[in-house]
Amino acid sequence: MNDPGPRRFRRTPAAIWIAAGVALSAGCVAAAPAWQKTLGPTKPGAHPAMPTCSITLRLSWKGMLDAGRLSIDFAPKGVHKPGMFVTRATATSLGPAAGLFPYKGSMWSEVHPSSLRPRFFNGTETDRKETVVTTNRYHSNRVECVEVTTPKGGIAKTRSETFHFSPVYDIYSAILLVRSQKLADGDTVRLVIQPFRTPYLLSVKVHAHELHLGRKSIRMGVSLSKIDRKTLALKPYTKMKREATLWLGDDADRIPLEFRAPVFIGDVRATLSGFTKP
């Protein structure tokens, strides 16, 4: 009669190592990255909500060469999306910039007004080579992204990805959350955002309250780092290696007055050129 003991003994070490490996792997996956502890605040502040309004921003290089226009409608009248705060925007390149880099884009964002967290984002961007349509759906524990790229005269290619993290904001919900905070000098807001396909760590620090473009404003530094959606490791955002600067109006509306970004092509600016409220 065969003795089962030795066989059990021979298999036991392998079973132990496999179990230990699984446990260690699970521990590595579950471990939160250090930067996650710096996130917040993620609850809306006490500042009054963004009113129904339309703003137009002039895009330029160093404030001299007109490059394009960005128009944003916050909570536009005539748009009915029950229980949602809607933001829509359009962007286009103009003048010499349109000759070098023809671009047209449109965006649609739906945000829960009580939490200022997004539910849905859709963006369409067209340049000389292709049209990219991005649809993001934000859930309680993940972001589902579908990106459809259609080359000029080519066949559409669909790419679907899921980012398992929460909370995650789109660009417009991030603006709404940041402006809702107290924003005293030295305050910092850190959020995870996924404006299109790639997730980022967004850091916003209040540097000063000052006059800018003849208006009372809040000057803030803005920096971005890419997030690896699988490992959550941070990667440099090479298109903007240094801190950008954002000025918000220091009043009840708190609309963007100017944004200056030191990107790979130089000093790009978006400056308020129009503001209307019904």
N, C-alpha and C positions, 0 to 999 in steps of 0.2 A: 504494500500500500504506500503510495507516495505521501510524503510529509509536506503539507501546504505551508508550513512555517517558513522555510527558506525562501520560497517564492514570494511570500508576502514581504519578507525582509528585503529582498532584492528590489521589489517595486517601491517600497516605502520612501527611500531617498529621492527617487525621481518625482514621486507625488508631492513630497514636501517642497522640493525646489520649484515645481510648477505652481503650487499654491502660493509660495512666497513671492514668485515673480508676478503672479496675478495681483496679489495684494499690494506689492510695491508699485506696479503700474497703475492700479486704481488710485493709490495715494498720490502719485504724480499728477494724474489727470485732475483729481479733486482739489489739489492745492491751489489756493487763490494767489495770483501774482501780487507782488508788493504794491504795485500802483493802484490796485483795486481798493486798497484801504484809504486812498486819498480822494476817492470820488465824493462828489456832493457840493452843495446841497442838491438833492433831487426832488425836494418838495417845493411847490411854488411859494414865492415870497409874498409879502403883503402889498407890493406896489400894484396900482390899478392895472387892470387888464388892457391889452392893446386894443385901441378903439378901431372901429371900421374906418379904414383910410387907404389911400393909394400914395405910394412914393415912387419917385423916379430917381435913379442914380446914374450919373454920367461916368462912364469908364474911360480911363485915360492912362497914358504912360507919363509919369512924373508930373501929372496935372497939366501937361502941355498939349500932347497929341491926342485928339479925340479917338477913342478906339471902339466905343460901343455904348449901349444903353441897357440898363436893367430896370424893369418895372415890376413892382410888387403890390398886390392887392391883399390887404389883411381883412378877413371877414367881409368879403365883397357883398354888397346888396344884390338881391336877385338870385343868389346862390343858396339853394336849400339842401342842406345835408344835416338832418335832424341829430342833435346832440354832439355835433362836431364844430370845431373852429377851423375854417378853411382858409388856406393861403394859396394864392396862385401867382405865378410870375412868368415873365417872358424876358429873354435876353437876345441881343443881336449885335454883331460886330458892324462897325460903320467906317466909312472913309478908307484911308490907306490900309488900316488894319483889316478891313473886310477883303481887300485884295490879297493880302498876305495870308490871312487866316479867316476865311468866310465861316461864320458860325451863326446858328439860330437855335434857340432852346426854349422850352416851355416846361414849367413845373407845377405840380398840384400836390398840396399837403393837407392831410386831415388829422387834427389833433384833439384829444380829449380835453375840454376846457378846464375840468376840475383838477387834473393831474399834470396837464401840459405834456403828456406823453403822446407820441404819434400812433396812429392806427394804420395809415396808408400814405404812400408817397409814389408819385409817378413822374418821371422826367423823360423828355425827348430831346436829344441833341443831334444836330446835323452839321457836319463840316464838309470839307472838300472831298473826303474819302468815303464817308459812311454816315449812316443814321443809327443811333443807339437809343433804344427805349428801355428804361429801367423801371421796374415795378417792385417796390418793397412793401411787405406786410409785417407789421410789428406786433408780436404777441407777448404774453406775459413772461416767456422764458427764451424767446428766440426772435430772430429776424429772418424772414424768407425773402430771398431776392431772385428775381427772374430778369435776365438781361438779354435782349434780342438785338443783335448787331447785323445790319444789312449794308454790305458794301455797295457803292454805286455800280449798278448793273450786275450785282452779284446775288448770291443766295443767302437768305437770312440764316444766322446761326444763333441758337438759344443756349444760354448758360444759366443754370440754376444752382444757387448756393444757400446754405443755412448757417447763420451765426448764432451759436447757442450762448446767449448772454442777455442780461437784463439789469437795469433799464438801458435801452438804446434809443437815441433821439435822431430825428432827421435835422436838417439845417435850420428849418423854420421853427420847429418845436424847441430847439436849442436856443434860438434867439429869444423866443417867448419866455423860456425858463430863466435865462440869464437876466433879462430886463426886469423880471418880477422880483429879483432879490434886492436887498438893501443897497448893495454896491457902495459900501464905505471904502475909503482909501485903504489898500492892503488886502481887501477881501479877495478870495480866490474861488472860482467855480470850476470843477473838473467833471466832465461828462464823457460818456462813450457815445459817439455819433456814427451813423452810417448814412451819409447823404445819398450815395449811389450804391456801388457794389462793395466798396472797401470800407471796413470799420476803422475808426480813428479814436485816439484819446485827445480830447479837446481841453485845453487849459486856458482859462481866462482870468487875468489878474487886474484888479483896479489899481491904477498908478496915481491918478490925480483927478481932481475936479477943477476945471479951468475953462477959459473962454476959447472957443474954436469956431472959426468961420463966423465970428460975431455973435455966437450963442453960448449960453452956459452948457457945458458938456461934461461927460464922464469919459476920461481917457483910460483905455484898457489895453493890455498886451494879450495877444492871442497866439498860441502855439499848437502845433499838431504833431502827433506821432502815429504812424500806422500800427495796427494791431493784427498780428497773425491770428486768423480766426480759429485755427486748430490748437495752437499752443498758448495763445494770449500773450506771446512775447511782443515787446514794443520794437518797432523798426523806425529809423529816421524817415521823415517825409522830405525827400531830396528836392522837391519842387519849391519848398519854402524852408530854407535852412535856418533862417533867423525869425525872431518874433515879429508878428504883424501887429499893427495898431488899429484899434477901432474906437471911434468916438460916438457915444450915444448922447442924444439931447438930455440935459439934466432938468426934466420937467415931467409932467404927468404922462405925456405921450411916449417919451423915451424912444424915438425913432433913430435909426442909424443916420449919422451926419456925414461920416467919411470912414473909409476903410483903406489902409495902405498896407500892401503886402510885398515884401522883398522876394519875389519869385525868380525863377531861373532866367527870365527874359528882362529882368530889371524891376524898377519901382512901378507897380501897377496900383492904380487908385480907383475907388468907387466913391463919388462925391454926390451928396444930395443935390438934386436940381429941381425937384418938384415934390410938393406935399399938399394933399387935399383931403378934407374930411367932409362928409355929406352934412 
